[in-house]
Amino acid sequence: MLKKKERYNVAVMGATGAVGSVFLSILEERDFPINEIRLLASDRSAGKKLNFRGRQYPVTVLDKDSFKGIDIVLASAGASRSIEFLPHAVRSGAVCVDNSSAFRMEPTVPLVVPEVNPEAAKAHQGIIANPNCSTIQMVLPLMALNRHSRLKRIVVSTFQSVSGAGQQNILELETQAGELSKTEWSSRIGSHNVKPDMVSKFAYQMAFNLIPQIDVFLENNYTKEEMKMVYETRKIMGIPDLRLTATCVRVPVYFAHSECVNIEMEKKITREEAIEILRAFPGITVMDDPLKKEYPMPLMVEGKDNVFVGRIREDDSIANGLNMWVVADNLRKGAALNAVQIAELLIR
Ligand SMILES: NC(=O)c1ccc[n+]([C@@H]2O[C@H](COP(=O)([O-])OP(=O)(O)OC[C@H]3O[C@@H](n4cnc5c(N)ncnc54)[C@H](OP(=O)(O)O)[C@@H]3O)[C@@H](O)[C@H]2O)c1
């Protein structure tokens, strides 16, 4: 359990990464009560300095002794590092909020989205898991609507930005797009292909392409990312038999994930009722005016905290169906912001 203090000693594990750097901005923006901040990364980053609240802090190499005197660990250094190091952090008295997938489905580890199931955090035994980015943004509107009418089935297709796969993948898209911008446009097929040696992080060229595979394939022919959406949504919403099917696609967008969500409910809900319910839910911004061409898009949502919902309309192919388009910044609400909100629950 975290002892109440005026200010806390906080370690950011993976501080140099895509999520880690957003952690630092969010801790600053939200004026999180910090006494000492410890920035941890791999030996590749030894000697680097990062800016926090106007001062330069050294990055130190993560090891099992990194957590002495630390109250809260915000972890985003990948699942294997979480498995190896978070038990040491817990033993030395810290409470950990973990962004990786390492502990999400452990029965004793709460999986928390503060607007949806904040009370779950209380049962932690030292580790609280932050859900997958694509799951977090979907469960806010799902929970809002489920309070009106029980959800029967969800069909979701995601359009996930490259930053969801980390810093190196952002750079790979940037390099490919830069290379292709040098070549003159032509209608010849193949003129927008990069050289094979420019493809290393993604399975295929990412620029001007869509890749319908995020993470590895499982025996049931779904990807791990798709099944994370199923299992994590059930756990967060507390509906173990919720029917959900997902298709996850990586798209050549730098920041913010978009999702096309189709839901079937027990009771009918009109577009107007859905808009009212979603507007009243914390953390959601409804952006939906077809006459003014108003709907959320990644470029509009990057850098923002809320989950944006638009294109809300009844699905007239089934009895009680609704379609919506859900966009959120994966590095903020999908990762660092959600984790800092969990830490805020702990110190409240
Ligand atoms: N990106 C997202 O939208 C998102 C959303 C939800 C959850 N997550 C999860 O957050 C974690 C980090 O993702 P990311 O996108 O920030 O990745 P990233 O940009 O690749 O950053 C990885 C971070 O982990 C550190 N790291 C890697 N290997 C290490 C080691 N052996 N020892 C210590 N530190 C090590 C890296 O340090 P160096 O710089 O020194 O290599 C870097 O700070 C992953 O578990 C990911 O699944 C990401």
PDBQT file of the ligand as one rigid body, heavy atoms in Angstrom, charges set to zero:
ROOT
HETATM    1  N1  LIG A 401       3.341   3.203 -27.770  1.00  0.00    +0.000 N 
HETATM    2  C1  LIG A 401       2.106   3.065 -27.314  1.00  0.00    +0.000 C 
HETATM    3  O1  LIG A 401       1.130   3.661 -27.806  1.00  0.00    +0.000 OA
HETATM    4  C2  LIG A 401       1.847   2.154 -26.141  1.00  0.00    +0.000 A 
HETATM    5  C3  LIG A 401       0.566   2.093 -25.626  1.00  0.00    +0.000 A 
HETATM    6  C4  LIG A 401       0.299   1.272 -24.542  1.00  0.00    +0.000 A 
HETATM    7  C5  LIG A 401       1.328   0.520 -24.005  1.00  0.00    +0.000 A 
HETATM    8  N2  LIG A 401       2.585   0.582 -24.529  1.00  0.00    +0.000 N 
HETATM    9  C6  LIG A 401       3.625  -0.240 -23.919  1.00  0.00    +0.000 C 
HETATM   10  O2  LIG A 401       4.612   0.610 -23.338  1.00  0.00    +0.000 OA
HETATM   11  C7  LIG A 401       5.900  -0.002 -23.440  1.00  0.00    +0.000 C 
HETATM   12  C8  LIG A 401       6.864   0.951 -24.117  1.00  0.00    +0.000 C 
HETATM   13  O3  LIG A 401       6.380   1.293 -25.379  1.00  0.00    +0.000 OA
HETATM   14  P1  LIG A 401       7.000   2.477 -26.239  1.00  0.00    +0.000 P 
HETATM   15  O4  LIG A 401       6.064   2.633 -27.368  1.00  0.00    +0.000 OA
HETATM   16  O5  LIG A 401       7.350   3.641 -25.394  1.00  0.00    +0.000 OA
HETATM   17  O6  LIG A 401       8.374   1.795 -26.775  1.00  0.00    +0.000 OA
HETATM   18  P2  LIG A 401       9.747   2.473 -27.210  1.00  0.00    +0.000 P 
HETATM   19  O7  LIG A 401       9.528   3.817 -27.805  1.00  0.00    +0.000 OA
HETATM   20  O8  LIG A 401      10.440   1.445 -28.013  1.00  0.00    +0.000 OA
HETATM   21  O9  LIG A 401      10.517   2.671 -25.806  1.00  0.00    +0.000 OA
HETATM   22  C9  LIG A 401      10.986   1.584 -25.059  1.00  0.00    +0.000 C 
HETATM   23  C10 LIG A 401      11.603   2.071 -23.769  1.00  0.00    +0.000 C 
HETATM   24  O10 LIG A 401      12.020   0.926 -23.013  1.00  0.00    +0.000 OA
HETATM   25  C11 LIG A 401      13.403   1.032 -22.721  1.00  0.00    +0.000 C 
HETATM   26  N3  LIG A 401      14.061  -0.273 -22.738  1.00  0.00    +0.000 N 
HETATM   27  C12 LIG A 401      14.090  -1.174 -23.742  1.00  0.00    +0.000 A 
HETATM   28  N4  LIG A 401      14.843  -2.236 -23.405  1.00  0.00    +0.000 NA
HETATM   29  C13 LIG A 401      15.293  -2.005 -22.144  1.00  0.00    +0.000 A 
HETATM   30  C14 LIG A 401      16.124  -2.715 -21.248  1.00  0.00    +0.000 A 
HETATM   31  N5  LIG A 401      16.668  -3.900 -21.560  1.00  0.00    +0.000 N 
HETATM   32  N6  LIG A 401      16.375  -2.147 -20.031  1.00  0.00    +0.000 NA
HETATM   33  C15 LIG A 401      15.859  -0.960 -19.705  1.00  0.00    +0.000 A 
HETATM   34  N7  LIG A 401      15.059  -0.225 -20.520  1.00  0.00    +0.000 NA
HETATM   35  C16 LIG A 401      14.780  -0.751 -21.720  1.00  0.00    +0.000 A 
HETATM   36  C17 LIG A 401      13.965   1.890 -23.829  1.00  0.00    +0.000 C 
HETATM   37  O11 LIG A 401      15.210   2.445 -23.422  1.00  0.00    +0.000 OA
HETATM   38  P3  LIG A 401      16.357   2.818 -24.488  1.00  0.00    +0.000 P 
HETATM   39  O12 LIG A 401      15.929   4.122 -25.113  1.00  0.00    +0.000 OA
HETATM   40  O13 LIG A 401      17.557   2.959 -23.635  1.00  0.00    +0.000 OA
HETATM   41  O14 LIG A 401      16.443   1.719 -25.476  1.00  0.00    +0.000 OA
HETATM   42  C18 LIG A 401      12.846   2.925 -23.974  1.00  0.00    +0.000 C 
HETATM   43  O15 LIG A 401      12.954   3.889 -22.951  1.00  0.00    +0.000 OA
HETATM   44  C19 LIG A 401       5.681  -1.327 -24.157  1.00  0.00    +0.000 C 
HETATM   45  O16 LIG A 401       5.509  -2.338 -23.215  1.00  0.00    +0.000 OA
HETATM   46  C20 LIG A 401       4.387  -1.102 -24.914  1.00  0.00    +0.000 C 
HETATM   47  O17 LIG A 401       3.709  -2.304 -25.181  1.00  0.00    +0.000 OA
HETATM   48  C21 LIG A 401       2.868   1.386 -25.580  1.00  0.00    +0.000 A 
ENDROOT
TORSDOF 0
